[in-house]
Amino acid sequence: PANTTIATAVNATTGTPYAWTIPDAVSTTVKVRVSNEADATVVDVSDATFAVLAGFALTAPNGSEVWTVGSGQSITWTTNGTATSVELRYSTDGGLNYLNVITASTSNTGSYSWTVPDAITTAGRVKVTHTANANAFDTSNGNFKIRGALTLTAPNGGEQWGIATVELVKWDVTGSIANVKLEYSTNAFANELQTTVITPSTAANTDPPTGANNGQYSWTIPNTPSATTKVRISDAADSTVLDLSNANFSIKGSVTLTAPNGSEAWVVGAVQNITWNVFGAIANVKLQYSTDGGTTWPVGNVIIASTPASTDPPIGADNGQYSWTIPDAIGTQLRVRVSDANDASTLDDSNANFEIKGSVAVTAPNGGDVWIVGASQNITWTRTGSFANVKLEYSKNGFADELQTVLISGSAPAAPLSFAW
C-alpha cells in the first residue's frame, strides 16, 4: 500500500516522542503523517520527503585480517531491509578514498568471493553500498592488510653445497614486492643470534614478474660447514612476509681441480703435478682419471686412494698437489677427478679433456753416422708409451724445408724399435 499505518491511539501530548522501529520500506520519498484519531481533518505531514535506507554491516574484512595477494577471500556483510544488489569497493589508505571497484553490482547475498588484488597495503578497507542509493553503505571498522608472498624453492632441503662454490638461491614471488632480504642459519634458525645476512636487499623479481623461480641470487657459499643449514627469504620492507627452506641442507667442504684442467699434453712416464684448491675441513682426497672424457671412472684408474688434501695454508690457490707419474694411457679424452676420500659426492673434475701421449727418440742414425748409398741399414729408436706405429722420413737439409722431406715409411710397427732401410 502507498500509505501504511505506524500506530493508532498514540498519546497526543505535545513533546511526547514515539519510538518507531523503521520498517523495511526502503524509499527516498517517505513522509510521515500525524492526525487526530477522532478527527481526520486535524492533520500534519512531513514538510519534505525523507529516505528509509537499507542498513548494512560489513563483517569481513572488518579489521586486523591479513590477506595475501592472489588468494581467494570472502567479503561478508549483513543487511536490514530490501536491497537487491550491492557495489563493493576497497581502499588502500584507511578509508580516505574508495577508488578501487571490486564489483559495480552483485546480488545482495551477503557474501562475495574476492581474489585479492596486487595492492599491498597495511591500511586496507572494504565498502559495501546499496546500488540503488549511495547513502546506504558500511565500511570495515578497522584496517586490514594486503601483503605479497614469497616461496623459497632452493635450497629447500637435502642439497649439499660446497664451501666457496657459487649456488643459486631461488624463490617465487606473489605481488609487487620490490626487494627481498636473504639470511641463513647453520642451526635451522633455532637461535636468531646466530643468523647471518646473505644480502640485506636484492631485487625480488626477474622477468617475468611472477611465476616459478622468478627470483634468484648468486650466493658464494661461506666457510661454515653444517648439516642443519636453512635459508630464509623475507620482504625487505615487511619482515612478516617470509619463507624458509622446508628442510635442512648441508654446507660442506669443497675441492676445485686446477690442473690438469683441459688442453694439456702430458707425456707417458713424465712426472706432472695434479693441483687443486680445497675449502673446509677435508683431510684427504682421492685422485683418479678417466680415458673417455669423464663418462666412466674405472677402479683400475685410481691414481691414489688417499693423499693429504691440503698443504699450508689450508685455504688458497693450488693448496693441494700430487706428483703423478703419467701412465701409459695414451689418448685425447683424459680427465682427472679429485674427491673427498671420505665423501665421494664432494668432487671436481677437469673442466675439459687433456691428452696423454707417448714419446719416441731416434738412436740410429743419431749424428756422425756414415751410411753408404745402396747399403742396408737399420733405423732404430726407443719408445715410451704403447702407440702402435711410427712414420719414418728423412731430409737432406735437416728438415729446414718440409717440401724436400722424403717419406721412408708411412706406417711401420713401433714395437720392434727398428726398421730395415
Residue pairs with C-beta under 8 A, 6 or more apart in sequence:
3 33
4 23
4 25
6 18
6 20
6 32
7 18
7 20
8 37
9 37
10 18
12 36
22 52
23 52
24 80
24 81
24 82
25 52
26 52
26 53
26 54
26 81
26 82
26 83
26 132
26 133
26 136
27 51
27 52
28 49
28 51
28 133
29 49
30 46
30 49
30 50
30 51
30 52
31 45
31 46
31 48
31 49
31 50
32 45
32 46
33 43
33 44
33 45
33 46
34 43
34 44
34 45
35 42
35 43
35 44
36 42
36 43
51 133
51 135
52 81
53 81
53 130
53 133
53 135
53 136
54 79
54 80
54 81
54 82
54 83
54 130
54 133
54 136
55 79
55 80
55 81
55 136
55 138
56 77
56 78
56 79
56 80
56 83
56 86
56 128
56 129
56 130
56 136
56 137
56 138
57 77
57 78
57 79
57 138
58 75
58 76
58 77
58 126
58 127
58 128
58 138
58 139
58 140
58 141
59 76
59 77
59 78
60 73
60 74
60 75
60 76
61 67
61 73
61 75
61 124
61 125
61 126
61 140
61 144
62 140
62 141
62 142
62 144
63 140
63 141
63 142
63 143
63 144
64 142
64 143
64 144
65 144
65 145
66 144
66 145
66 147
67 73
67 116
67 124
67 144
67 145
67 146
67 147
68 116
68 146
68 147
68 148
68 149
68 174
68 175
69 116
69 117
69 118
69 119
69 120
69 146
69 147
69 148
69 149
69 174
69 175
69 176
70 115
70 116
70 118
70 149
70 174
70 175
71 115
71 116
72 113
72 114
72 115
72 116
73 113
73 114
73 116
74 111
74 112
74 113
74 114
75 88
75 102
75 111
75 112
75 114
75 126
75 128
76 110
76 111
76 112
77 86
77 110
77 111
77 128
77 138
78 110
79 108
79 110
83 108
83 130
83 131
83 132
83 136
84 107
84 108
84 131
84 132
85 105
85 106
85 107
85 108
85 130
85 131
85 132
86 105
86 106
86 108
86 128
86 129
86 130
86 131
87 101
87 103
87 104
87 105
87 106
87 128
87 129
87 130
87 131
88 101
88 102
88 103
88 106
88 112
88 114
88 126
88 127
88 128
88 129
89 98
89 99
89 100
89 101
89 102
89 126
89 127
89 129
90 98
90 100
90 102
90 117
90 119
90 124
90 125
90 126
90 127
91 97
91 98
91 99
91 100
91 123
91 124
91 125
91 126
91 127
91 139
92 100
92 119
92 121
92 123
92 124
92 146
93 121
93 123
94 123
94 125
94 143
95 123
95 125
95 127
95 139
95 140
98 125
98 127
98 139
100 117
100 119
102 112
102 114
102 126
103 112
104 131
105 131
106 112
116 146
117 146
118 148
118 175
118 176
119 146
120 146
120 147
120 148
120 175
120 176
120 177
121 145
121 146
122 143
122 145
123 143
124 140
124 143
124 144
124 145
124 146
125 139
125 140
125 142
125 143
125 144
126 139
126 140
127 137
127 138
127 139
127 140
128 137
128 138
128 139
129 136
129 137
130 136
130 137
147 175
147 235
147 238
147 240
147 241
148 173
148 174
148 175
148 176
148 177
148 235
148 241
149 173
149 174
149 175
149 241
149 243
150 171
150 172
150 173
150 174
150 177
150 180
150 204
150 233
150 234
150 235
150 241
150 242
150 243
151 171
151 172
151 174
151 243
152 169
152 170
152 171
152 231
152 232
152 233
152 243
152 244
152 245
152 246
153 170
153 171
153 172
153 212
153 213
154 167
154 168
154 169
154 170
154 213
155 161
155 167
155 169
155 229
155 230
155 231
155 245
155 249
156 245
156 246
156 247
156 249
157 245
157 246
157 247
157 248
157 249
158 247
158 249
159 167
159 249
159 250
160 249
160 250
160 252
160 345
160 346
161 167
161 221
161 249
161 250
161 251
161 252
162 221
162 251
162 252
162 253
162 254
162 255
162 279
162 280
162 346
163 221
163 222
163 223
163 224
163 225
163 251
163 252
163 253
163 254
163 279
163 280
164 220
164 221
164 223
164 254
164 256
164 277
164 279
165 220
165 221
165 254
166 218
166 219
166 220
166 221
167 218
167 219
167 221
168 216
168 217
168 218
168 219
169 182
169 198
169 216
169 217
169 219
169 231
169 233
170 213
170 215
170 216
171 180
171 213
171 214
171 215
171 216
171 233
171 243
172 210
172 211
172 212
172 213
172 214
172 215
173 180
173 204
173 205
173 209
173 210
173 214
173 215
174 210
176 209
177 204
177 205
177 235
177 237
177 241
178 203
178 204
178 236
178 237
179 201
179 202
179 203
179 204
179 235
179 236
179 237
180 201
180 202
180 203
180 204
180 215
180 233
180 234
180 235
180 236
181 197
181 199
181 200
181 201
181 233
181 234
181 235
181 236
181 239
182 197
182 198
182 199
182 202
182 217
182 219
182 231
182 232
182 233
183 195
183 196
183 197
183 198
183 231
183 232
183 234
184 195
184 196
184 198
184 229
184 230
184 231
184 232
185 191
185 194
185 195
185 196
185 229
185 230
185 232
186 194
186 224
186 226
186 228
186 229
186 251
187 194
187 226
187 228
188 228
188 229
188 230
188 248
189 195
189 230
189 232
189 244
195 232
196 222
196 224
198 217
198 219
198 231
199 217
200 236
201 236
202 217
203 215
204 215
204 235
205 214
205 215
206 214
206 215
206 216
207 214
208 214
221 251
221 254
222 251
223 279
223 280
223 315
224 251
225 250
225 251
225 252
225 253
225 280
225 281
226 250
226 251
227 248
227 250
227 252
228 248
229 245
229 248
229 249
229 250
229 251
230 244
230 245
230 248
230 249
231 244
231 245
232 242
232 243
232 244
232 245
233 242
233 243
233 244
234 240
234 241
234 242
234 243
235 241
235 242
252 280
252 343
252 346
253 278
253 279
253 280
253 281
253 282
253 340
253 346
254 278
254 279
254 280
254 346
254 348
255 276
255 277
255 278
255 279
255 282
255 285
255 309
255 320
255 338
255 339
255 340
255 346
255 347
255 348
256 276
256 277
256 279
256 348
257 274
257 275
257 276
257 336
257 337
257 338
257 348
257 349
257 350
257 351
258 275
258 276
258 277
258 317
258 318
259 272
259 273
259 274
259 275
259 318
260 266
260 272
260 274
260 334
260 335
260 336
260 350
260 354
261 350
261 351
261 352
261 354
262 350
262 351
262 352
262 353
262 354
263 352
263 353
263 354
264 272
264 354
264 355
265 354
265 355
265 356
265 357
266 272
266 326
266 354
266 355
266 356
266 357
267 326
267 356
267 357
267 358
267 359
267 384
267 385
268 326
268 327
268 328
268 329
268 330
268 356
268 357
268 358
268 359
268 384
268 385
269 325
269 326
269 328
269 359
269 384
269 385
270 325
270 326
271 323
271 324
271 325
271 326
272 323
272 324
272 326
273 321
273 322
273 323
273 324
274 287
274 303
274 321
274 322
274 324
274 336
274 338
275 318
275 320
275 321
276 285
276 318
276 319
276 320
276 321
276 338
276 348
277 315
277 316
277 317
277 318
277 319
277 320
278 285
278 309
278 310
278 314
278 315
278 319
278 320
279 315
282 309
282 310
282 340
282 342
282 346
283 308
283 309
283 341
283 342
284 306
284 307
284 308
284 309
284 340
284 341
284 342
285 306
285 307
285 308
285 309
285 320
285 338
285 339
285 340
285 341
286 302
286 304
286 305
286 306
286 307
286 338
286 339
286 340
286 341
286 344
287 302
287 303
287 304
287 307
287 322
287 324
287 336
287 337
287 338
288 297
288 301
288 302
288 303
288 336
288 337
288 339
289 297
289 301
289 303
289 327
289 329
289 334
289 335
289 336
289 337
290 296
290 297
290 298
290 301
290 333
290 334
290 335
290 336
290 337
290 349
291 301
291 329
291 331
291 333
291 334
292 333
293 333
293 335
293 353
294 335
294 337
294 349
294 350
297 337
301 329
303 322
303 324
303 336
304 322
305 341
306 341
307 322
308 320
309 320
309 340
309 341
310 319
310 320
311 319
311 320
311 321
312 319
313 319
320 338
326 356
327 356
328 358
328 385
328 386
329 356
330 356
330 357
330 358
330 385
330 386
330 387
331 355
331 356
332 353
332 355
333 353
334 350
334 353
334 354
334 355
334 356
335 349
335 350
335 352
335 353
335 354
336 349
336 350
337 347
337 348
337 349
337 350
338 347
338 348
339 345
339 346
339 347
339 348
340 346
340 347
356 385
357 385
357 387
358 383
358 384
358 385
358 386
358 387
359 383
359 384
359 385
360 381
360 382
360 383
360 384
360 390
360 414
361 381
361 382
362 379
362 380
362 381
363 380
363 381
363 382
364 377
364 378
364 379
364 380
365 371
365 377
365 379
371 377
376 420
376 421
377 420
377 421
378 418
378 419
378 420
378 421
379 392
379 408
379 418
379 419
379 421
380 417
380 418
380 419
381 390
381 417
381 418
382 417
383 390
383 414
383 415
383 417
387 414
388 413
388 414
388 415
389 411
389 412
389 413
389 414
390 409
390 411
390 412
390 413
390 414
390 419
391 407
391 409
391 410
391 411
391 412
392 407
392 408
392 409
392 412
392 419
392 421
393 405
393 406
393 407
393 408
394 405
394 406
394 408
395 401
395 404
395 405
395 406
396 404
397 404
399 405
408 419
408 421
409 419
412 419
